[in-house]
Amino acid sequence: MSSVLIKDLTLKYDHLTILDKLNMDIAEGEFLVLLGASGCGKSTLLNCIAGLLDISEGEIHINGENVTWAEPSERGIGMVFQSYALYPQMTVEGNLTFGLKNAKVPKQEIVKRVAKVAEILQIESLLKRKPAALSGGQRQRVAIGRALVREVKVFLFDEPLSNLDAKLRADLRIELKLLHKRLKSTIIYVTHDQVEAMTLADRIAVMKNGVVQQLDTPNGIFHRPINRFVADFIGSPSMNFFEGELVAGDSITFSTKDLVFNVSNYEFINTGAVSCKASLGIRPEAVLTGEHIPENFFRCEISVELVEPMGSDTLVWTKLGGENFRFRMDGKASVKTGDKLTIGFDPSSSSMFNAETEDRI
């Protein structure tokens, strides 16, 4: 069953199109992440769903009801913003109960809901404090709690962790995932942080210029990006690319000025490979070194140009086929600038994109 259904949603300001005929079907209980760079339209889309912006064309359905022109308070949603937006003069308890009192919820029901949410978010000891006496993480918990007390089925999160430090973001990511598992509510979550997207989402919608480029599971987006933009955007560090030509003959090869890869076992989207100008992408995680390289892999010797120790692994930079090329090694690997290494990877497990359309081949 659809929890949120978006049909041909378009948003225009004068002659500028912000969102263009966007369609999306979000299942009940799904955790969907809208991911993209600043200005891609992800927060704008969230505000359209919330009713904070009037759309130009299309429809928005929440829990089977057409809410395209309904007021935000009538849509059955709870929203958490990037800024905590707490009332500074009120206690935590006052912030949690304010909306419920305005909605004329019975007093006993308010007490019950606040106690339940405080327990879930572990903020029972903070109820009598004011926001100024809270840490950033505690304030964000209160902001989340203010949405939860409404007991709705759809929650909208607009970059709620971006103001927090790295460790606190990681801790709250885990809490949000556990919270979703416990509530089983639908969550639509906006972020520009791909780590958040990959770890939290059931599905990710990667956006660019108001258009969803790919809507898929985290694994699907990482391992089978639909176009060059998604391939380059997802991954840290991003994918290595070679520019060259795909040639279909007795065997299928991808060749650059200096390199030739056999890609006969590549899984093409369309049956029958077509010769064309193309890009071939290799994830840094797909590169092996030394004795770990299988016989059927492409292999070559490289010179290490830069080493970035990252604790759990080591990022190594080199040149391959005239292009910058990076790959990961074990964090305990003994490697330094100037070392010679044998590396290898399977070209048939790469991602290839048409050079003209940038779509996956």
Secondary structure, 3 states (H helix, E strand, C coil): CEEEEEEEEEEEECCEEEEEEEEEEEECCCEEEEECCCCCCHHHHHHHHHCCCCCCEEEEEECCEECCCCCHHHCCEEEECCCCCCCCCCCHHHHHHHHHHHCCCCHHHHHHHHHHHHHHHCCHHHCCCCHHHCCHHHHHHHHHHHHHCCCCCEEEEECCCCCCCHHHHHHHHHHHHHHHHHHCCEEEEEECCHHHHHHHCCEEEEEECCEEEEEECHHHHHHCCCEHHHHHHCCCCCCEEEEEEEEECCCEEEECCCCEEECCCCCCCCCCCCCEEEEEEECHHHCEEHHHCCCCCEEEEEECCEEEECCCEEEEEEEECCEEEEEEEECCCCCCCCCEEEEEECHHHCEEEECCCCEEC
